[in-house]
């Protein structure tokens, strides 16, 4: 753990001044013990070490790390820290509001470490099967809880620093992404048994800096063999992020068995340019041909809107 603490100190020190990477002063052992005693828990050790040896509140994802006085949040229903947070990490991927499962809140066994805006929060599990892991929730139940791939708080925070330092183009998707270079992410996308990890790898390619020229073809191969709809959706978004060549490959998804995937492919095949929406002739032809045989009304509407935009 000492090496990880040292790496985080070093990475914080070399961040550009524009990041305004300021953390509050570290907490004392007494301050942490008082909090733990008052709630009947012991905080995960990696989080404790961060607070004691690095800092408390301040620089972090979205609007930054919350101070101790905001860890227990009425908005998320946290506060019963000794009760177990029942969601088990990595079993499956929620696919949207219709797949929330039975658990949408409140969120016992957790503290709130980041407020991401509106009713979206990042929680740290302190009691339950996901102890030590970070989990994304919506306080109004708009989506089911979903875990970060990171094993603990230090891994999660160091990944954030790496994303900033390596130039990820858009950090708004950080909560859905994972660490790794292109080769590691490709291996995860193609071979990992857990759809949660395959989806995270695909989402990381949406913003990954300096992708290789082979990446669009690799993503297409993954798309054609992927069995989980949520992972295929992430692959589509990653393909669209690779520019015009990636968008040209989206036509493959027009035959996907899931209507929502077909609709997304149609939408992503268009490109917004300064002069307006663009739909190159090759993609227009693919959409027009598919429209003839498409039987789902929602997909037909999506294709027609894409054709009418340009």
Secondary structure, 3 states (H helix, E strand, C coil): CHHHHHHHHHHHHHCCHHHCCCECCCCCHHHHHHHHHHHCCCCCHHHHHHHHHCCCCECCCCCCECCHHHCCCCCCCCCCCCCCECCCCCCCCCCCHHHCCCCCCCCCCEEEEEEEECCEEEEEECCECCCCCEEEEECCCCCCCEECCCCCHHHHHHHHHHHHHHCCCCHHHHHHCCCCCHHHHHHHHHHCCCHHHHHHHHHHCCCCCCCCCCHHHHHHHHHHHCCCHHHHHHHHHHHHCCCHHHHHHHHHHHHCCCHHHHHHHHHHCCEEECCEEECCHHHHHHHHHHHHHCCCHHHHHHHHHHHHHC
